[in-house]
């Protein structure tokens, strides 16, 4: 029996590989990130308004949810292991950028300081949190695909379509 503690079934070595262990935790990370964002938003309904930690909870939950959602879309277990630095980069950039937005002072309308034509907070949000990951992540995926995709000597993973009615399958 599978649940019997006395059984001597051999352990599946594939389950102990790093990519498999990480892949099993990704849905939990996604759920935790979404829950933290939800708690941050729900805290606004507390008597007296939102506590000081609510914005940090939304920032942290957003960064973790984004990286976990990206990891869910990765094809194989080796791809997750190879792209862990990219996922960590996304978490750091998103959490750091959104966190910096919380501590930057508002722009003075009388003396506006512009960064690439935008107020500093808007520039950080647009260029740092938005544009930087959009430039880095696709390049990392393309680099990863080169090492994990099919080469000319790899067998094709496609199969022939099923035969139409009245036709025999070619073997």
Secondary structure, DSSP 8 states (H G I E B T S, - for coil): --S-TT------GGGGSHHHHHHHHHHHHHHHHHHHHHHHHHGGGSTTS--THHHHHHHHHHHHHHHHHHHHT--SHHHHHHTHHHHHHHHHHHHHHHHHHHHS----STT--EETTEEHHHHIIIIIIIIHHHHHHHHHHHHHHHHHS--TTS----------TT-----
